[in-house]
Amino acid sequence: MTGRLVLVSTPIGNLGDLSPRAVEALKTCALICCEDTRHSGKLLSHAGISGVRLAVADEHRETARVDEVLGLLAAGNDVAVITDAGTPGISDPGMRLVAAVVEAGHPVTAVPGPAALVMAIVVSGFDTTRFVFEGFLPRSGRERADRITEMVTERRTVVLYEAPHRVARTMADLAAACDGERRVALARELTKLHEEVWRGTLAAAVDHTEQVAPRGEYVVVLEGAAAPADASDEQILAALRRAMGGGADRRSAIATVMAATGASKRRVYDLALTIPRSADE
Ligand code: SAM
């Protein structure tokens, strides 16, 4: 019988969040893949687990670990994956091992538990029915600018991970790109002694993060963009022409303009039909 790859979520700060199922999975597997053996060794000794082999599968060595993991699974042993904190595969190693194990046809399961993004969004006070997780933003350049531009019209709540020394810069960039009145929650040190959720507008977040040097771990939760005020027919037509002039076909132009203006499909579609088709469409 084949073994299972088990992704085990570990605490994001509070050791009390290590679940009994997590302890059981870590105790009974043949190998625990982790990012840092010293860091994970402390967690295991806190949980009273000894005698299980730890192997490094950090972002540089995850792929190199695949053959060994597949061998253990084929021989009927379970292999666990943990990271320094939270859920493996979420801005952490895990994804490549899962893909390789799925490809090889072995079962993959998880012991769910802490994930900073989930806790941050549920405590933010913003809409949780639909949201986008952006992970860490690129630090600079075109890719960062493009990702921020996408957030300007993003109607769903956006969740970002950010290093403390970069929070102020990210607030400044978001405030410059989006409406400064858009609301943001800065969820800091979740589950830890100094847990704090600061809530306010982007403009106020710029002042706040400039005044108080951010320390500890942060999740940024940005409220989705408000539906734009009713666009006029002329504005919708101009947006459609811009999208179609930029090379989009009629269908994608309609989708882009609906997202940007909040106008109904029927209305944008009817207006799109009044624009003569180009010869090559
Ligand atoms: N796999 C982890 C998870 O499930 O949340 C995320 C790992 S990622 C390398 C680390 C980032 O997660 C931090 O930079 C921070 O943005 C966020 N984070 C982790 N723990 C946190 C905490 N206790 N409070 C706030 N943010 C946290």
Boltz pocket constraint, residues with backbone or C-beta under 6 A from the ligand:
constraints:
  - pocket:
      binder: B
      contacts: [[A, 12], [A, 13], [A, 83], [A, 85], [A, 86], [A, 87], [A, 88], [A, 89], [A, 90], [A, 91], [A, 92], [A, 114], [A, 115], [A, 116], [A, 117], [A, 160], [A, 161], [A, 162], [A, 163], [A, 187], [A, 188], [A, 189], [A, 190], [A, 191], [A, 192], [A, 217], [A, 218], [A, 219]]
      max_distance: 6.0
